[in-house]
Amino acid sequence: MSDVVVDNHAESLVANLIYQVNGVLPKDISLHHSLVNDLLMDSIELIDLLMRLEEIGVAIHESEITSELTVGDIVTHVASVH
């Protein structure tokens, strides 16, 4: 992750969005989890998550969307915007 300090609000927001998209309980989501490899998100769920993030003003560049993208990466983006 980058040098941005992760706040609990951003972490909670991302965990709840992931829960809404693929049903993994927030308590079972960790910052180091890969969206694809650990949380088993498919392409439709990833698109759904990205659209929900865009609705709250968080844009993630297409080049960042890989199997290596982690919850922590998303939280960093959210924390930098909110």
PyMOL Python script that loads the backbone (N, CA, C, O; Angstrom):
from pymol import cmd

cmd.read_pdbstr("""\
ATOM      1  N   MET A   1       0.837  -1.185   0.000  1.00  0.00           N
ATOM      2  CA  MET A   1       0.000   0.000   0.000  1.00  0.00           C
ATOM      3  C   MET A   1       0.877   1.241   0.000  1.00  0.00           C
ATOM      4  O   MET A   1       2.073   1.177   0.284  1.00  0.00           O
ATOM      5  N   SER A   2       0.271   2.351  -0.317  1.00  0.00           N
ATOM      6  CA  SER A   2       1.022   3.604  -0.369  1.00  0.00           C
ATOM      7  C   SER A   2       1.169   4.186   1.026  1.00  0.00           C
ATOM      8  O   SER A   2       0.846   3.541   2.024  1.00  0.00           O
ATOM      9  N   ASP A   3       1.661   5.410   1.079  1.00  0.00           N
ATOM     10  CA  ASP A   3       1.887   6.065   2.360  1.00  0.00           C
ATOM     11  C   ASP A   3       0.625   6.685   2.947  1.00  0.00           C
ATOM     12  O   ASP A   3       0.666   7.245   4.042  1.00  0.00           O
ATOM     13  N   VAL A   4      -0.493   6.595   2.236  1.00  0.00           N
ATOM     14  CA  VAL A   4      -1.738   7.160   2.746  1.00  0.00           C
ATOM     15  C   VAL A   4      -2.161   6.375   3.980  1.00  0.00           C
ATOM     16  O   VAL A   4      -2.211   5.146   3.951  1.00  0.00           O
ATOM     17  N   VAL A   5      -2.463   7.079   5.052  1.00  0.00           N
ATOM     18  CA  VAL A   5      -2.921   6.420   6.267  1.00  0.00           C
ATOM     19  C   VAL A   5      -4.345   5.931   6.043  1.00  0.00           C
ATOM     20  O   VAL A   5      -5.231   6.694   5.658  1.00  0.00           O
ATOM     21  N   VAL A   6      -4.543   4.636   6.293  1.00  0.00           N
ATOM     22  CA  VAL A   6      -5.862   4.040   6.099  1.00  0.00           C
ATOM     23  C   VAL A   6      -6.709   4.354   7.322  1.00  0.00           C
ATOM     24  O   VAL A   6      -6.305   4.088   8.454  1.00  0.00           O
ATOM     25  N   ASP A   7      -7.890   4.923   7.085  1.00  0.00           N
ATOM     26  CA  ASP A   7      -8.768   5.197   8.210  1.00  0.00           C
ATOM     27  C   ASP A   7      -9.856   4.134   8.274  1.00  0.00           C
ATOM     28  O   ASP A   7     -10.162   3.468   7.284  1.00  0.00           O
ATOM     29  N   ASN A   8     -10.430   3.994   9.459  1.00  0.00           N
ATOM     30  CA  ASN A   8     -11.446   2.966   9.671  1.00  0.00           C
ATOM     31  C   ASN A   8     -12.678   3.194   8.822  1.00  0.00           C
ATOM     32  O   ASN A   8     -13.335   2.234   8.418  1.00  0.00           O
ATOM     33  N   HIS A   9     -13.008   4.455   8.542  1.00  0.00           N
ATOM     34  CA  HIS A   9     -14.182   4.741   7.719  1.00  0.00           C
ATOM     35  C   HIS A   9     -14.004   4.171   6.318  1.00  0.00           C
ATOM     36  O   HIS A   9     -14.908   3.524   5.791  1.00  0.00           O
ATOM     37  N   ALA A  10     -12.860   4.405   5.722  1.00  0.00           N
ATOM     38  CA  ALA A  10     -12.597   3.901   4.368  1.00  0.00           C
ATOM     39  C   ALA A  10     -12.592   2.381   4.354  1.00  0.00           C
ATOM     40  O   ALA A  10     -13.155   1.763   3.450  1.00  0.00           O
ATOM     41  N   GLU A  11     -11.967   1.783   5.341  1.00  0.00           N
ATOM     42  CA  GLU A  11     -11.908   0.319   5.421  1.00  0.00           C
ATOM     43  C   GLU A  11     -13.305  -0.273   5.582  1.00  0.00           C
ATOM     44  O   GLU A  11     -13.646  -1.256   4.924  1.00  0.00           O
ATOM     45  N   SER A  12     -14.101   0.316   6.446  1.00  0.00           N
ATOM     46  CA  SER A  12     -15.472  -0.150   6.666  1.00  0.00           C
ATOM     47  C   SER A  12     -16.322   0.020   5.413  1.00  0.00           C
ATOM     48  O   SER A  12     -17.096  -0.868   5.057  1.00  0.00           O
ATOM     49  N   LEU A  13     -16.178   1.153   4.753  1.00  0.00           N
ATOM     50  CA  LEU A  13     -16.934   1.422   3.531  1.00  0.00           C
ATOM     51  C   LEU A  13     -16.615   0.386   2.457  1.00  0.00           C
ATOM     52  O   LEU A  13     -17.524  -0.159   1.832  1.00  0.00           O
ATOM     53  N   VAL A  14     -15.344   0.114   2.243  1.00  0.00           N
ATOM     54  CA  VAL A  14     -14.933  -0.860   1.228  1.00  0.00           C
ATOM     55  C   VAL A  14     -15.411  -2.259   1.598  1.00  0.00           C
ATOM     56  O   VAL A  14     -15.910  -2.987   0.741  1.00  0.00           O
ATOM     57  N   ALA A  15     -15.266  -2.640   2.852  1.00  0.00           N
ATOM     58  CA  ALA A  15     -15.715  -3.969   3.283  1.00  0.00           C
ATOM     59  C   ALA A  15     -17.214  -4.133   3.064  1.00  0.00           C
ATOM     60  O   ALA A  15     -17.666  -5.199   2.647  1.00  0.00           O
ATOM     61  N   ASN A  16     -17.980  -3.095   3.338  1.00  0.00           N
ATOM     62  CA  ASN A  16     -19.429  -3.175   3.133  1.00  0.00           C
ATOM     63  C   ASN A  16     -19.791  -3.228   1.653  1.00  0.00           C
ATOM     64  O   ASN A  16     -20.733  -3.925   1.275  1.00  0.00           O
ATOM     65  N   LEU A  17     -19.066  -2.509   0.817  1.00  0.00           N
ATOM     66  CA  LEU A  17     -19.306  -2.586  -0.628  1.00  0.00           C
ATOM     67  C   LEU A  17     -19.000  -3.992  -1.151  1.00  0.00           C
ATOM     68  O   LEU A  17     -19.748  -4.534  -1.965  1.00  0.00           O
ATOM     69  N   ILE A  18     -17.904  -4.573  -0.680  1.00  0.00           N
ATOM     70  CA  ILE A  18     -17.559  -5.934  -1.102  1.00  0.00           C
ATOM     71  C   ILE A  18     -18.640  -6.910  -0.649  1.00  0.00           C
ATOM     72  O   ILE A  18     -19.034  -7.803  -1.400  1.00  0.00           O
ATOM     73  N   TYR A  19     -19.114  -6.739   0.571  1.00  0.00           N
ATOM     74  CA  TYR A  19     -20.198  -7.590   1.070  1.00  0.00           C
ATOM     75  C   TYR A  19     -21.436  -7.480   0.176  1.00  0.00           C
ATOM     76  O   TYR A  19     -22.056  -8.491  -0.154  1.00  0.00           O
ATOM     77  N   GLN A  20     -21.792  -6.266  -0.212  1.00  0.00           N
ATOM     78  CA  GLN A  20     -22.960  -6.062  -1.074  1.00  0.00           C
ATOM     79  C   GLN A  20     -22.774  -6.720  -2.438  1.00  0.00           C
ATOM     80  O   GLN A  20     -23.739  -7.188  -3.042  1.00  0.00           O
ATOM     81  N   VAL A  21     -21.546  -6.757  -2.916  1.00  0.00           N
ATOM     82  CA  VAL A  21     -21.268  -7.285  -4.255  1.00  0.00           C
ATOM     83  C   VAL A  21     -21.150  -8.809  -4.269  1.00  0.00           C
ATOM     84  O   VAL A  21     -21.714  -9.463  -5.147  1.00  0.00           O
ATOM     85  N   ASN A  22     -20.420  -9.386  -3.300  1.00  0.00           N
ATOM     86  CA  ASN A  22     -20.228 -10.832  -3.373  1.00  0.00           C
ATOM     87  C   ASN A  22     -20.510 -11.610  -2.099  1.00  0.00           C
ATOM     88  O   ASN A  22     -20.273 -12.817  -2.052  1.00  0.00           O
ATOM     89  N   GLY A  23     -21.011 -10.947  -1.067  1.00  0.00           N
ATOM     90  CA  GLY A  23     -21.503 -11.649   0.107  1.00  0.00           C
ATOM     91  C   GLY A  23     -20.480 -12.044   1.153  1.00  0.00           C
ATOM     92  O   GLY A  23     -20.843 -12.686   2.139  1.00  0.00           O
ATOM     93  N   VAL A  24     -19.210 -11.685   0.978  1.00  0.00           N
ATOM     94  CA  VAL A  24     -18.218 -11.972   2.010  1.00  0.00           C
ATOM     95  C   VAL A  24     -18.462 -11.008   3.166  1.00  0.00           C
ATOM     96  O   VAL A  24     -18.518  -9.793   2.974  1.00  0.00           O
ATOM     97  N   LEU A  25     -18.605 -11.559   4.361  1.00  0.00           N
ATOM     98  CA  LEU A  25     -18.871 -10.727   5.530  1.00  0.00           C
ATOM     99  C   LEU A  25     -17.704  -9.779   5.806  1.00  0.00           C
ATOM    100  O   LEU A  25     -16.543 -10.171   5.690  1.00  0.00           O
ATOM    101  N   PRO A  26     -18.012  -8.538   6.171  1.00  0.00           N
ATOM    102  CA  PRO A  26     -16.942  -7.568   6.457  1.00  0.00           C
ATOM    103  C   PRO A  26     -15.913  -8.074   7.459  1.00  0.00           C
ATOM    104  O   PRO A  26     -14.728  -7.766   7.333  1.00  0.00           O
ATOM    105  N   LYS A  27     -16.345  -8.844   8.447  1.00  0.00           N
ATOM    106  CA  LYS A  27     -15.405  -9.344   9.459  1.00  0.00           C
ATOM    107  C   LYS A  27     -14.407 -10.351   8.883  1.00  0.00           C
ATOM    108  O   LYS A  27     -13.365 -10.616   9.483  1.00  0.00           O
ATOM    109  N   ASP A  28     -14.735 -10.907   7.717  1.00  0.00           N
ATOM    110  CA  ASP A  28     -13.867 -11.892   7.069  1.00  0.00           C
ATOM    111  C   ASP A  28     -12.975 -11.281   5.993  1.00  0.00           C
ATOM    112  O   ASP A  28     -12.252 -11.998   5.302  1.00  0.00           O
ATOM    113  N   ILE A  29     -13.026  -9.965   5.851  1.00  0.00           N
ATOM    114  CA  ILE A  29     -12.258  -9.274   4.810  1.00  0.00           C
ATOM    115  C   ILE A  29     -11.040  -8.608   5.441  1.00  0.00           C
ATOM    116  O   ILE A  29     -11.150  -7.899   6.442  1.00  0.00           O
ATOM    117  N   SER A  30      -9.879  -8.847   4.839  1.00  0.00           N
ATOM    118  CA  SER A  30      -8.624  -8.279   5.324  1.00  0.00           C
ATOM    119  C   SER A  30      -8.014  -7.383   4.245  1.00  0.00           C
ATOM    120  O   SER A  30      -8.247  -7.591   3.055  1.00  0.00           O
ATOM    121  N   LEU A  31      -7.247  -6.402   4.660  1.00  0.00           N
ATOM    122  CA  LEU A  31      -6.621  -5.473   3.717  1.00  0.00           C
ATOM    123  C   LEU A  31      -5.718  -6.174   2.707  1.00  0.00           C
ATOM    124  O   LEU A  31      -5.585  -5.715   1.573  1.00  0.00           O
ATOM    125  N   HIS A  32      -5.104  -7.272   3.106  1.00  0.00           N
ATOM    126  CA  HIS A  32      -4.175  -7.954   2.201  1.00  0.00           C
ATOM    127  C   HIS A  32      -4.873  -8.903   1.226  1.00  0.00           C
ATOM    128  O   HIS A  32      -4.227  -9.436   0.324  1.00  0.00           O
ATOM    129  N   HIS A  33      -6.172  -9.120   1.390  1.00  0.00           N
ATOM    130  CA  HIS A  33      -6.891 -10.027   0.492  1.00  0.00           C
ATOM    131  C   HIS A  33      -6.927  -9.500  -0.943  1.00  0.00           C
ATOM    132  O   HIS A  33      -7.225  -8.330  -1.184  1.00  0.00           O
ATOM    133  N   SER A  34      -6.621 -10.375  -1.873  1.00  0.00           N
ATOM    134  CA  SER A  34      -6.788 -10.076  -3.294  1.00  0.00           C
ATOM    135  C   SER A  34      -8.271 -10.223  -3.623  1.00  0.00           C
ATOM    136  O   SER A  34      -8.916 -11.179  -3.192  1.00  0.00           O
ATOM    137  N   LEU A  35      -8.806  -9.274  -4.386  1.00  0.00           N
ATOM    138  CA  LEU A  35     -10.222  -9.348  -4.746  1.00  0.00           C
ATOM    139  C   LEU A  35     -10.520 -10.606  -5.551  1.00  0.00           C
ATOM    140  O   LEU A  35     -11.564 -11.231  -5.369  1.00  0.00           O
ATOM    141  N   VAL A  36      -9.609 -10.975  -6.436  1.00  0.00           N
ATOM    142  CA  VAL A  36      -9.829 -12.123  -7.318  1.00  0.00           C
ATOM    143  C   VAL A  36      -9.380 -13.428  -6.668  1.00  0.00           C
ATOM    144  O   VAL A  36     -10.152 -14.385  -6.610  1.00  0.00           O
ATOM    145  N   ASN A  37      -8.153 -13.478  -6.183  1.00  0.00           N
ATOM    146  CA  ASN A  37      -7.586 -14.730  -5.686  1.00  0.00           C
ATOM    147  C   ASN A  37      -8.104 -15.144  -4.313  1.00  0.00           C
ATOM    148  O   ASN A  37      -8.301 -16.335  -4.069  1.00  0.00           O
ATOM    149  N   ASP A  38      -8.328 -14.189  -3.413  1.00  0.00           N
ATOM    150  CA  ASP A  38      -8.762 -14.531  -2.057  1.00  0.00           C
ATOM    151  C   ASP A  38     -10.270 -14.428  -1.868  1.00  0.00           C
ATOM    152  O   ASP A  38     -10.879 -15.288  -1.231  1.00  0.00           O
ATOM    153  N   LEU A  39     -10.872 -13.381  -2.419  1.00  0.00           N
ATOM    154  CA  LEU A  39     -12.312 -13.179  -2.249  1.00  0.00           C
ATOM    155  C   LEU A  39     -13.115 -13.766  -3.405  1.00  0.00           C
ATOM    156  O   LEU A  39     -14.346 -13.731  -3.403  1.00  0.00           O
ATOM    157  N   LEU A  40     -12.403 -14.306  -4.390  1.00  0.00           N
ATOM    158  CA  LEU A  40     -13.015 -15.026  -5.516  1.00  0.00           C
ATOM    159  C   LEU A  40     -14.039 -14.199  -6.285  1.00  0.00           C
ATOM    160  O   LEU A  40     -15.067 -14.715  -6.722  1.00  0.00           O
ATOM    161  N   MET A  41     -13.744 -12.907  -6.445  1.00  0.00           N
ATOM    162  CA  MET A  41     -14.635 -12.056  -7.226  1.00  0.00           C
ATOM    163  C   MET A  41     -14.449 -12.356  -8.705  1.00  0.00           C
ATOM    164  O   MET A  41     -13.322 -12.475  -9.187  1.00  0.00           O
ATOM    165  N   ASP A  42     -15.560 -12.476  -9.420  1.00  0.00           N
ATOM    166  CA  ASP A  42     -15.473 -12.673 -10.865  1.00  0.00           C
ATOM    167  C   ASP A  42     -15.544 -11.314 -11.559  1.00  0.00           C
ATOM    168  O   ASP A  42     -15.662 -10.280 -10.903  1.00  0.00           O
ATOM    169  N   SER A  43     -15.470 -11.324 -12.880  1.00  0.00           N
ATOM    170  CA  SER A  43     -15.414 -10.060 -13.625  1.00  0.00           C
ATOM    171  C   SER A  43     -16.673  -9.221 -13.439  1.00  0.00           C
ATOM    172  O   SER A  43     -16.592  -7.994 -13.388  1.00  0.00           O
ATOM    173  N   ILE A  44     -17.817  -9.853 -13.340  1.00  0.00           N
ATOM    174  CA  ILE A  44     -19.074  -9.104 -13.154  1.00  0.00           C
ATOM    175  C   ILE A  44     -19.090  -8.434 -11.782  1.00  0.00           C
ATOM    176  O   ILE A  44     -19.518  -7.287 -11.649  1.00  0.00           O
ATOM    177  N   GLU A  45     -18.618  -9.158 -10.761  1.00  0.00           N
ATOM    178  CA  GLU A  45     -18.561  -8.574  -9.420  1.00  0.00           C
ATOM    179  C   GLU A  45     -17.551  -7.424  -9.372  1.00  0.00           C
ATOM    180  O   GLU A  45     -17.796  -6.412  -8.715  1.00  0.00           O
ATOM    181  N   LEU A  46     -16.431  -7.576 -10.057  1.00  0.00           N
ATOM    182  CA  LEU A  46     -15.445  -6.489 -10.101  1.00  0.00           C
ATOM    183  C   LEU A  46     -16.037  -5.240 -10.745  1.00  0.00           C
ATOM    184  O   LEU A  46     -15.853  -4.131 -10.242  1.00  0.00           O
ATOM    185  N   ILE A  47     -16.739  -5.417 -11.843  1.00  0.00           N
ATOM    186  CA  ILE A  47     -17.378  -4.275 -12.512  1.00  0.00           C
ATOM    187  C   ILE A  47     -18.406  -3.634 -11.591  1.00  0.00           C
ATOM    188  O   ILE A  47     -18.487  -2.408 -11.504  1.00  0.00           O
ATOM    189  N   ASP A  48     -19.190  -4.458 -10.907  1.00  0.00           N
ATOM    190  CA  ASP A  48     -20.193  -3.949  -9.964  1.00  0.00           C
ATOM    191  C   ASP A  48     -19.512  -3.128  -8.868  1.00  0.00           C
ATOM    192  O   ASP A  48     -19.962  -2.029  -8.543  1.00  0.00           O
ATOM    193  N   LEU A  49     -18.435  -3.657  -8.302  1.00  0.00           N
ATOM    194  CA  LEU A  49     -17.702  -2.942  -7.254  1.00  0.00           C
ATOM    195  C   LEU A  49     -17.149  -1.621  -7.781  1.00  0.00           C
ATOM    196  O   LEU A  49     -17.261  -0.591  -7.116  1.00  0.00           O
ATOM    197  N   LEU A  50     -16.555  -1.646  -8.967  1.00  0.00           N
ATOM    198  CA  LEU A  50     -15.989  -0.425  -9.545  1.00  0.00           C
ATOM    199  C   LEU A  50     -17.061   0.623  -9.812  1.00  0.00           C
ATOM    200  O   LEU A  50     -16.826   1.816  -9.619  1.00  0.00           O
ATOM    201  N   MET A  51     -18.227   0.189 -10.250  1.00  0.00           N
ATOM    202  CA  MET A  51     -19.332   1.131 -10.476  1.00  0.00           C
ATOM    203  C   MET A  51     -19.800   1.742  -9.161  1.00  0.00           C
ATOM    204  O   MET A  51     -20.086   2.937  -9.095  1.00  0.00           O
ATOM    205  N   ARG A  52     -19.878   0.925  -8.118  1.00  0.00           N
ATOM    206  CA  ARG A  52     -20.278   1.444  -6.802  1.00  0.00           C
ATOM    207  C   ARG A  52     -19.240   2.436  -6.280  1.00  0.00           C
ATOM    208  O   ARG A  52     -19.593   3.445  -5.670  1.00  0.00           O
ATOM    209  N   LEU A  53     -17.967   2.150  -6.519  1.00  0.00           N
ATOM    210  CA  LEU A  53     -16.909   3.075  -6.109  1.00  0.00           C
ATOM    211  C   LEU A  53     -17.006   4.389  -6.874  1.00  0.00           C
ATOM    212  O   LEU A  53     -16.835   5.461  -6.294  1.00  0.00           O
ATOM    213  N   GLU A  54     -17.279   4.309  -8.169  1.00  0.00           N
ATOM    214  CA  GLU A  54     -17.425   5.528  -8.972  1.00  0.00           C
ATOM    215  C   GLU A  54     -18.588   6.377  -8.483  1.00  0.00           C
ATOM    216  O   GLU A  54     -18.527   7.605  -8.546  1.00  0.00           O
ATOM    217  N   GLU A  55     -19.657   5.731  -7.992  1.00  0.00           N
ATOM    218  CA  GLU A  55     -20.815   6.466  -7.469  1.00  0.00           C
ATOM    219  C   GLU A  55     -20.447   7.321  -6.262  1.00  0.00           C
ATOM    220  O   GLU A  55     -21.098   8.332  -5.994  1.00  0.00           O
ATOM    221  N   ILE A  56     -19.405   6.920  -5.532  1.00  0.00           N
ATOM    222  CA  ILE A  56     -18.980   7.709  -4.370  1.00  0.00           C
ATOM    223  C   ILE A  56     -17.731   8.537  -4.686  1.00  0.00           C
ATOM    224  O   ILE A  56     -17.077   9.056  -3.782  1.00  0.00           O
ATOM    225  N   GLY A  57     -17.410   8.654  -5.968  1.00  0.00           N
ATOM    226  CA  GLY A  57     -16.329   9.529  -6.393  1.00  0.00           C
ATOM    227  C   GLY A  57     -14.946   8.910  -6.439  1.00  0.00           C
ATOM    228  O   GLY A  57     -13.950   9.629  -6.523  1.00  0.00           O
ATOM    229  N   VAL A  58     -14.867   7.587  -6.386  1.00  0.00           N
ATOM    230  CA  VAL A  58     -13.576   6.907  -6.409  1.00  0.00           C
ATOM    231  C   VAL A  58     -13.410   6.203  -7.750  1.00  0.00           C
ATOM    232  O   VAL A  58     -14.156   5.278  -8.074  1.00  0.00           O
ATOM    233  N   ALA A  59     -12.428   6.648  -8.521  1.00  0.00           N
ATOM    234  CA  ALA A  59     -12.168   6.031  -9.824  1.00  0.00           C
ATOM    235  C   ALA A  59     -10.871   5.236  -9.754  1.00  0.00           C
ATOM    236  O   ALA A  59      -9.855   5.723  -9.258  1.00  0.00           O
ATOM    237  N   ILE A  60     -10.922   4.023 -10.250  1.00  0.00           N
ATOM    238  CA  ILE A  60      -9.738   3.174 -10.299  1.00  0.00           C
ATOM    239  C   ILE A  60      -9.400   2.953 -11.763  1.00  0.00           C
ATOM    240  O   ILE A  60     -10.245   2.526 -12.550  1.00  0.00           O
ATOM    241  N   HIS A  61      -8.161   3.247 -12.119  1.00  0.00           N
ATOM    242  CA  HIS A  61      -7.736   3.145 -13.516  1.00  0.00           C
ATOM    243  C   HIS A  61      -7.751   1.689 -13.964  1.00  0.00           C
ATOM    244  O   HIS A  61      -7.415   0.777 -13.209  1.00  0.00           O
ATOM    245  N   GLU A  62      -8.148   1.508 -15.203  1.00  0.00           N
ATOM    246  CA  GLU A  62      -8.247   0.184 -15.812  1.00  0.00           C
ATOM    247  C   GLU A  62      -6.966  -0.635 -15.647  1.00  0.00           C
ATOM    248  O   GLU A  62      -7.027  -1.846 -15.436  1.00  0.00           O
ATOM    249  N   SER A  63      -5.825   0.012 -15.741  1.00  0.00           N
ATOM    250  CA  SER A  63      -4.543  -0.696 -15.648  1.00  0.00           C
ATOM    251  C   SER A  63      -4.292  -1.281 -14.257  1.00  0.00           C
ATOM    252  O   SER A  63      -3.459  -2.175 -14.106  1.00  0.00           O
ATOM    253  N   GLU A  64      -5.001  -0.787 -13.246  1.00  0.00           N
ATOM    254  CA  GLU A  64      -4.825  -1.291 -11.882  1.00  0.00           C
ATOM    255  C   GLU A  64      -5.672  -2.523 -11.596  1.00  0.00           C
ATOM    256  O   GLU A  64      -5.475  -3.194 -10.583  1.00  0.00           O
ATOM    257  N   ILE A  65      -6.604  -2.818 -12.478  1.00  0.00           N
ATOM    258  CA  ILE A  65      -7.537  -3.912 -12.238  1.00  0.00           C
ATOM    259  C   ILE A  65      -6.909  -5.213 -12.725  1.00  0.00           C
ATOM    260  O   ILE A  65      -7.033  -5.595 -13.889  1.00  0.00           O
ATOM    261  N   THR A  66      -6.234  -5.875 -11.795  1.00  0.00           N
ATOM    262  CA  THR A  66      -5.581  -7.151 -12.075  1.00  0.00           C
ATOM    263  C   THR A  66      -5.946  -8.131 -10.969  1.00  0.00           C
ATOM    264  O   THR A  66      -6.630  -7.772 -10.011  1.00  0.00           O
ATOM    265  N   SER A  67      -5.490  -9.359 -11.107  1.00  0.00           N
ATOM    266  CA  SER A  67      -5.746 -10.352 -10.063  1.00  0.00           C
ATOM    267  C   SER A  67      -4.982 -10.018  -8.786  1.00  0.00           C
ATOM    268  O   SER A  67      -5.253 -10.592  -7.731  1.00  0.00           O
ATOM    269  N   GLU A  68      -4.033  -9.098  -8.876  1.00  0.00           N
ATOM    270  CA  GLU A  68      -3.245  -8.687  -7.710  1.00  0.00           C
ATOM    271  C   GLU A  68      -3.891  -7.545  -6.916  1.00  0.00           C
ATOM    272  O   GLU A  68      -3.413  -7.212  -5.832  1.00  0.00           O
ATOM    273  N   LEU A  69      -4.953  -6.949  -7.426  1.00  0.00           N
ATOM    274  CA  LEU A  69      -5.617  -5.832  -6.743  1.00  0.00           C
ATOM    275  C   LEU A  69      -6.146  -6.302  -5.392  1.00  0.00           C
ATOM    276  O   LEU A  69      -6.870  -7.295  -5.309  1.00  0.00           O
ATOM    277  N   THR A  70      -5.780  -5.582  -4.336  1.00  0.00           N
ATOM    278  CA  THR A  70      -6.175  -5.993  -2.987  1.00  0.00           C
ATOM    279  C   THR A  70      -7.218  -5.053  -2.391  1.00  0.00           C
ATOM    280  O   THR A  70      -7.471  -3.961  -2.899  1.00  0.00           O
ATOM    281  N   VAL A  71      -7.805  -5.513  -1.312  1.00  0.00           N
ATOM    282  CA  VAL A  71      -8.740  -4.684  -0.556  1.00  0.00           C
ATOM    283  C   VAL A  71      -8.006  -3.429  -0.089  1.00  0.00           C
ATOM    284  O   VAL A  71      -8.562  -2.331  -0.134  1.00  0.00           O
ATOM    285  N   GLY A  72      -6.777  -3.585   0.352  1.00  0.00           N
ATOM    286  CA  GLY A  72      -5.980  -2.445   0.802  1.00  0.00           C
ATOM    287  C   GLY A  72      -5.765  -1.409  -0.284  1.00  0.00           C
ATOM    288  O   GLY A  72      -5.764  -0.209  -0.008  1.00  0.00           O
ATOM    289  N   ASP A  73      -5.582  -1.863  -1.524  1.00  0.00           N
ATOM    290  CA  ASP A  73      -5.436  -0.931  -2.645  1.00  0.00           C
ATOM    291  C   ASP A  73      -6.697  -0.089  -2.806  1.00  0.00           C
ATOM    292  O   ASP A  73      -6.625   1.122  -3.011  1.00  0.00           O
ATOM    293  N   ILE A  74      -7.849  -0.742  -2.710  1.00  0.00           N
ATOM    294  CA  ILE A  74      -9.133  -0.041  -2.846  1.00  0.00           C
ATOM    295  C   ILE A  74      -9.313   0.936  -1.685  1.00  0.00           C
ATOM    296  O   ILE A  74      -9.734   2.076  -1.885  1.00  0.00           O
ATOM    297  N   VAL A  75      -8.994   0.485  -0.478  1.00  0.00           N
ATOM    298  CA  VAL A  75      -9.127   1.339   0.708  1.00  0.00           C
ATOM    299  C   VAL A  75      -8.243   2.578   0.564  1.00  0.00           C
ATOM    300  O   VAL A  75      -8.657   3.677   0.935  1.00  0.00           O
ATOM    301  N   THR A  76      -7.047   2.415   0.036  1.00  0.00           N
ATOM    302  CA  THR A  76      -6.144   3.549  -0.171  1.00  0.00           C
ATOM    303  C   THR A  76      -6.762   4.568  -1.120  1.00  0.00           C
ATOM    304  O   THR A  76      -6.687   5.773  -0.881  1.00  0.00           O
ATOM    305  N   HIS A  77      -7.371   4.083  -2.193  1.00  0.00           N
ATOM    306  CA  HIS A  77      -8.050   4.988  -3.135  1.00  0.00           C
ATOM    307  C   HIS A  77      -9.190   5.735  -2.438  1.00  0.00           C
ATOM    308  O   HIS A  77      -9.326   6.949  -2.591  1.00  0.00           O
ATOM    309  N   VAL A  78      -9.999   5.012  -1.679  1.00  0.00           N
ATOM    310  CA  VAL A  78     -11.139   5.633  -0.986  1.00  0.00           C
ATOM    311  C   VAL A  78     -10.644   6.661   0.023  1.00  0.00           C
ATOM    312  O   VAL A  78     -11.188   7.762   0.102  1.00  0.00           O
ATOM    313  N   ALA A  79      -9.623   6.312   0.792  1.00  0.00           N
ATOM    314  CA  ALA A  79      -9.101   7.226   1.816  1.00  0.00           C
ATOM    315  C   ALA A  79      -8.532   8.497   1.196  1.00  0.00           C
ATOM    316  O   ALA A  79      -8.601   9.566   1.802  1.00  0.00           O
ATOM    317  N   SER A  80      -7.969   8.391  -0.007  1.00  0.00           N
ATOM    318  CA  SER A  80      -7.388   9.576  -0.642  1.00  0.00           C
ATOM    319  C   SER A  80      -8.450  10.519  -1.190  1.00  0.00           C
ATOM    320  O   SER A  80      -8.175  11.698  -1.417  1.00  0.00           O
ATOM    321  N   VAL A  81      -9.656  10.016  -1.403  1.00  0.00           N
ATOM    322  CA  VAL A  81     -10.751  10.828  -1.943  1.00  0.00           C
ATOM    323  C   VAL A  81     -11.642  11.372  -0.833  1.00  0.00           C
ATOM    324  O   VAL A  81     -12.143  12.492  -0.930  1.00  0.00           O
ATOM    325  N   HIS A  82     -11.840  10.593   0.210  1.00  0.00           N
ATOM    326  CA  HIS A  82     -12.796  10.985   1.259  1.00  0.00           C
ATOM    327  C   HIS A  82     -12.110  11.548   2.458  1.00  0.00           C
ATOM    328  O   HIS A  82     -12.770  11.923   3.427  1.00  0.00           O
TER     329      HIS A  82
END
""", "prot")
cmd.dss("prot")
cmd.show_as("cartoon", "prot")
cmd.util.cbc("prot")
cmd.orient("prot")
